[in-house]
Amino acid sequence: MSSPSTRCVPPLLPFPRRSLRIRLTRPLSLQLVANIDITTAASDWLWAVFAVMGLSAIALLVLGHATRPIGERAFHELAAALCFTASIA
């Protein structure tokens, strides 16, 4: 039986030790890359949702300012701010 210090340990990765050090010193976000991509149809759908939510927010602002007095516009402006935020998210 061989002792742990004399046992042959295979390398972790099949490239030289220098590039292993470089690879391990990069941030983890640069090491992990997924093969996930958005399709053209999904991009079009997201743009449509963004446009509808943005126009809804503008409509809420316009209607709130046109139909409510100054002291009662807070809920319309809050709803418009939520719509603007949701359109970006």
Secondary structure, DSSP 8 states (H G I E B T S, - for coil): ---TTTS----SSSS-HHHHHHHHHS-HHHH--------HHHHHHHHHHHHHHHHHHHHHHHHHHHHS-GGG-HHHHHHHHHHHHHHH-
